[in-house]
Amino acid sequence: MEIALFFLATVVAAAINALAGGGGLITFSLLLLVMHPVAADATSAIALITGYPGAVWRTRHELTEAIRTKWLWLLVIPSVLGGLTGALLLSWAGDRDLLELVPWLILGGTLLILLRPILTKHGNSSGVQPDLERRTWPIALVGMFVVALYGGYFGAGIGILVISALGYMGLGDIRRAVAVKNLLTAFMRTTAVLVLIFEGAVNWSIGLPMAVGGLIGGYLGGAFAGRADRATVRKIIIGVGLAVAAYYFWRIYGPPEAHFGGGD
């Protein structure tokens, strides 16, 4: 029953990841009930990494124009380096100090998505901006590295932060942003997973069944993301972001009994 619960939870979490991000909240929180935080983070990463190929495949049409541009491949570099650095920090530090920053990062990224139409006016009539200006590339590279650093250390909510970063880099179409997010997140999380496997932090007896659920959920979520109305996708992303942020605010700053580890 425990394995079945983790399997079903991963299907849902991977679908949420493919659409918006934040699915790691589900898997990580459940795994914390049966293992210590570092193992929970590593096993959650294994569970959800299988969802990205299906999500990328199902949103390949939205990726077509972006793949032809140089800026997308430039963003892959900091995604991999940031994911690697974050995973090494997690493995070496062995603690959850970054948890205190999680709700602020997720809330900030969600608010950026919510307020973007008010704060920015650039963009063409279709809302699609397939290229970043060359003068913004250095800022984009640094920004994506910082986001990927977080993604390598702690993956929950990483999709929301990537979508927000892409929006402020100039990618105005939300469905295309989701598709690019899936690709970049796949690179950064795969890099992190390889490090965690090498360090022996993964609980394979639970992680492997969950990975099967991740494969199914990623495909289903990618299918929905490719067909959903832009406004609907944006609302779901904002809703997921606020829910994830609220949860972590409660677990970190709430009463002692709500804290990770039971307030120990």
Secondary structure as GFF3:
##gff-version 3
##sequence-region A 1 264
A	DSSP	alpha_helix	2	19	.	.	.	ID=ss1
A	DSSP	alpha_helix	24	31	.	.	.	ID=ss2
A	DSSP	alpha_helix	37	49	.	.	.	ID=ss3
A	DSSP	alpha_helix	51	58	.	.	.	ID=ss4
A	DSSP	alpha_helix	60	67	.	.	.	ID=ss5
A	DSSP	alpha_helix	70	93	.	.	.	ID=ss6
A	DSSP	three_ten_helix	97	101	.	.	.	ID=ss7
A	DSSP	alpha_helix	102	119	.	.	.	ID=ss8
A	DSSP	three_ten_helix	134	136	.	.	.	ID=ss9
A	DSSP	alpha_helix	137	153	.	.	.	ID=ss10
A	DSSP	alpha_helix	158	169	.	.	.	ID=ss11
A	DSSP	alpha_helix	174	198	.	.	.	ID=ss12
A	DSSP	alpha_helix	204	227	.	.	.	ID=ss13
A	DSSP	alpha_helix	230	253	.	.	.	ID=ss14
A	DSSP	three_ten_helix	256	258	.	.	.	ID=ss15
###
